[in-house]
Amino acid sequence: MKKLGLIYNPVSGHALFKGKLDSLIDMFQRHGIVLFPYRTRGGGQDNLGHFLREMCPNGVLAAGGDGTVHAVVNAMLAADMDIPLGILGSGTSNDFATHLGIEDWEAYIERIAADEARRVDLGMLEGIGKYFVNVVSAGMLTGIAHEVKSTYKNALGKVAYYLKGIGEIPRLRSFHVQITADDVAYDADVFLFVIANSPVVAGMKKIGHDIAIDDGMLDLLAVKKTGLPQFMSVAADLFAGKPVTERENILHIRAKSFDIHAEEDLYSDIDGECGPLLPLRVRTLPLALSVYC
């Protein structure tokens, strides 16, 4: 009988996943799969790698938001486990699951039972040994995910992020970055930048054209310093699901590696979690992760 580790965040999203746990176990058992649940506690108290090594599963399920997926993937790689990952998006933001089209859980369980999986790229922050599934970012609006209190996120969902973002706009300010992408140098004053693996970022359905999770590349999009009306126009397009890679005030670079320096202390954000101070050295790990799809 196949066994899967189920790592779930009990407070993600509207904290409703706990009520689905029994029915989920039942659905998997009907397909000859036993789940071994692990309830995350947060605050650095989890030892997911130890749990995975002890149970030696055939695959792993991450139930939560993008931060939960981030934690599970980092634990898998730290434990040197190349097994398929399943994503049950139940957080406020489920960007990677959205891009993969994982919506109907019953149909998804059937695909998991049939071992339907594909390999996708990952990003890595060199020097600190951290991996990201979907995005690393810095600048205006990019740290909202960990600044919004969980009670607000559970009550309001993504609206909590948007309300927080609106409050940041009066403090709009740029910073200077020096970017080396595959040995090509760029200098720019920007409000924010993201390095994305998929086109779905912060609930925005398609930030750019031809951004793929299996092309061995990452896409950097930076909003250049501009007037408030132009900035708001870009934001409006993003929230409406319109790609912005072709816009004049967007710097778009596709590359395998990035080296990014800023002239001030600036923290990054990794898959919605607090990241290190710049500078960042980022590179692609082509097809490094197997994902049930």
N, C-alpha and C positions, 0 to 999 in steps of 0.2 A: 504494500500500500504506500502510495506517495505521501510524503509529509512536507508541509510548508510552514515556515516560521511566519507568524502574523505579528508584526510590530505596529501597535496602534497608539495614537495620541488621544487620550480620553477627553481632552478639552479643546481640540481643534474644531474649527468651524463653529457650528451651533451646539457643540458637545453632544451630538445626537448619535454618534457612532456606537456608543456603549449599548444603546437599545437595539441595535441591529446585530449584535455579536452572535447571539444564539441562532438566529435564522441564517446567518452567514456560515456558521459552523455546520449547520444542517445541509445547506446547499452544497458545500464542498464534500461532505461525507457521502452524499448521493452520487458523487462522481469518483468515489474511492480515494478521497484526499482527506487526510487528517491535518487539522490546524493546531499549531502550538502557539498560543497567544503570549505576547509580551507587552505589558502595559508600561509605556514610557512615563518617566517622572520629571524629566527636564532638569535644568539647573546643573548639568554636568554629572548627574547621579546615575546615569545609565551606563551599562557596560554591554552594549549590543554585540560587540565583537565576541566577547566571552560566551554569550548566550548562543550565538550562531555556531561557534566552534563546537560547543558542547552538544548541540542537538543534530549537527550535520544534516541540514535539510536538503531537499531536492530543489527548493526555490524559496524565495522570500517575498512576503507581501508587506507593503508599507501603506498603512491606513492613516491618513492625516493630510496636511497641506504640504506645500513645497518644502517647508523646513523639515518635516518628518522624512520625506523622500531623501533630502540632503543628508540627514543623519544616518539613515539606513545605508545609503550608497557608500558613505565614508567608512562605516563600520564593515561593510562587505569587503571593500578594498584593503582595509587595514588587516582583516583576517585572511586576506588572499583567497577569497571565495569567488570563483567565476561561475555563478549559478544565476538562473533567470530571476528578475525582479518583477513583481506585479505591483501596480499602483491602484489603490482604492481611494480616489480623491474625496476627502471628507473635510477639507480645511476651508478657510476663508478664501484662499487662493490656491488653485489647483492647475497651474499653468502647464506643467509638463503632461499631466494626464489629459488635459483639454486638447493639447496638440496631438496626442496619440489617439484621440477619439474614444477614450474610455469613459463611457457614460452608463450604458446598460450593464449593471453588474452581473445579472444572470447570464447574459450572452458572453460576458467577459470570462466568467468562471468556466464556461464550456470551452473557450479557447485555451484557457490555462490547462484544463484537463487534457486537451489535445496537444499540449506542449507547443503551442504556436507562439513563437518568439522571434525577435529580430535584434540585431546588434546596432547600438547607437554610440555616438561619440560622447565623451565627457570633456570637461575643462579641468585643468589643474593649476593651482597657484604654487609655483615653484618656490622653494625655500621654506615653506611652512607645511608642505605635504597635505594640503586641503584640496578636495575635489568639488566641482560643482556640476550639477545636472543641467541647469537651465540658464543661469545668468549670474554675472558679477557686475556690480555697478558702483558709482560714487557720484556725489554732487546733490543738487536740488532734488527733492522728492524721493530719492532712492532709498532712504533709510526709514521710510514711513512704516513699513511692516512691523518693525520692532519698537517703534515709538508709540503705536496705538495700543492701548490697554486691551487685554484679552476679553474683558467684560464687554467693551464696546464692539470688538470684532464679533463676538458671539451674538450680540444683540442686533448689530447693524450689517454684518457681513462686509462686502467690499465698499459699501457706502461709507463706512468708517474711514477707510483709506482715502477716499475722495474728499471727504470733509477735512481730514488732516492736511491733504495736499493743497486745498484751497487756502487754508490758513498759512501755508508756507509762501504763497505767491508774493505777498507784500515784501518779503525779505529776499526777493530774487537777486542773486549776485553770481557773478562768474568767477572762474579760476583758470589759471594758465596750466596747460598740460603739454608735456613732451611725450610723444608716442613713437615707439619704434615697432613697426609691424613687418615681420619677415625681412628685417634689415633695411626697411624704408622708413625715413624719419618724417614726422609731422609735428608742427607746433600750432596750437590753437587756444583761444580763450573760449571756454565752454561753460554752460550751466550744469550739465550732467553728461555722463556717458554710461552706456551699458555694453557689456560684451555678452552676446546671446548665442546660445546653442540652438534654440528654437525661436520661431517668430512670435510665440505667445509669451508676453512679459507683463507682469503686474495686472493681469486681467484683460490686457489689451490684445485683441485677437490676432492681429497681424501687423507687426511694427515695420516689416520690410518684405521685399520680394526675394524669392529664391533662398531663403534661410532654411537650411536643412540640418537634421540631426545625424546624418550619416555621410556627410561629404568630406570629413576630415578637416573642416575649417570652422572658425568662429567668426561672428560678425560683430564689429564694433560700430555702434551708432552714438554720436555725440551731438547734442544740441548746442550749436555755436552761439556765442554772445550776440544778442540782438535786442530789439525793442520789445516791450511787453506785448503789444498787439501781435507781433510775429510769433512770440513764444506761445501765446494763447491759441493762435491758429494751429500750431503744431500739436499742442495738447488736445485741441478739439478733434483733429483728424485721428489721433491715436485712440481717444476714447470712443470714436465712431467706428473703429476697426479699419481705418484706412492706412495703408503703408506710407511711410514718410521718407524712405531711403533716397528718393529722387529729389527731395526738396532742397532748395538752395542753402538753407541754414542748417542742414544736417551733414555732418561728416560721417561717411560710411566707408568702412575698411573691412575687407574680408581677408583673413590671414590665418596661418597656422599658429603663430605666436605673437604676443604683444608684450612690450615693456613700457610701462606707463609711470611717469613721474609728475608730481605736482609741486608748485612752489609754496605750498602751505600744508599744514597738517590736515589730512583728509581721510576719514575712515571709509572703508568700502563696505559693501553689503553683498553677501553670498547666498543666493537662493532664499532671500528674505531673512537671513540671519546676519548678526553683526560679523563683519570681516576685519582684516587687519588694516593698519594705516598704509597709505601709499608710500613708497612705490609698490607696484604690482608687476610680477612677472607671470604671465599667463600663457599656457600652451594647450593645444588640443591633444587629446588621447583618442586617436581614431578607433571607432568600433570597440571601445573598451568595456561596454556594459551590454549584457543581454537583458531584454525587456519583453515580458509577456505582452502580446498585442493581438 
